Amino acid sequence: MASREMKELPPKEVFWHDEKMHQIDGFWYLDSLMESIAAFRSQFQPRTDDILLTSIPKTGTTWLIALCHSILHRHDNEEEEEDSLMKMNPHELVPTMDISYLTDQVQEHLKSDHTTTTTSPRFLHTHLPYSCLPEAVRSAGSSCKLVHVARNPKDTVVSMWHFYNKIFGSETTPDVTMESAVEGFCGGVIPYGPFYEHVVEYWEESRRRPEKVLFLKYEELCRAPNEHVRRLASFLGKPFGSDEDGDAEVEKVLWRSSLNRLKELEVNKSDEGLELAPIIPKSSFFRKGTVGGWKNYLTPQMAHRIDLLTEQKLQDTILSLDDF
Ligand code: PAP
């Protein structure tokens, strides 16, 4: 999938108002990102200790970035107020490869990991499905670690609805209705979708290579944050102590990464776009962050439709509706 071939692909579908999408090997991608995706896939050279965070949009990316950053850098600063999350939006701290691989900032980031006080490991994010990751990352010899976060499909579709209406809407375009958002979601025509195939690929890989791929769920992070942050830290090779000091460190990481804290930071309040993706306002990543908030937006029919699809799509896996 070289970038020239990608450019020549005819658009196959339209997303939201009029965003062109292409389907490649079963997954959908926004036309505007095809060049960046192709470059990431063909040029990216993993380092042995890279940490690659993965997610379909709106399933917990921002939280995962903040948690991993806070875990890895918890001993960097003595002062509470000096962590890098105070100074940079999480998406500028840890860039999304498929969106901004070709920018100078990302190329610099890849060379020097300039956003952190230590030089290693590199810490990156992608929304690509597992089967579309650069071959060098997927190969048996690759030792970089992947952390995936998944979320309840109904809360995901509601979160997407808010987000895409914000970034692809305008004062003159009416919002896309929830009904058509659900339609698109169930048909699989969402960026990096279909949703279920994306989730199942990472789930299966986490079972095949548990030492290299960690699969987390937004809901379990909400229900038992201390337990799963400990799990995450151990996977990253930075376990917390099991004593009171360890407990205090876990609490600090959770507080630093919390939605309530991040959404109140000046750096995240702005409606200004991200430097790496100017169409996306910095504030657009922070909303309610609840489990089950879909009940306020989906009709019983919409919810039932998604539940049926979830059961059908997950029936051959040991993931189930109860997992979310
Ligand atoms: P992205 O994939 O475009 O980066 P992502 O961060 O995955 O977006 O999703 C945003 C969701 O995570 C929002 O959920 P909501 O629409 O249901 O409210 C957002 O509120 C939530 N979120 C962002 N930061 C955090 C956090 N620190 N803790 C918990 N949830 C968060």
Residues whose N, C-alpha, C, O or C-beta is under 5 A from the ligand:
A	BS01	PAP	I56 P57 K58 T59 G60 T61 T62 W63 D155 S159 S257 S258 L259 F285 F286 R287 K288 G289 T290
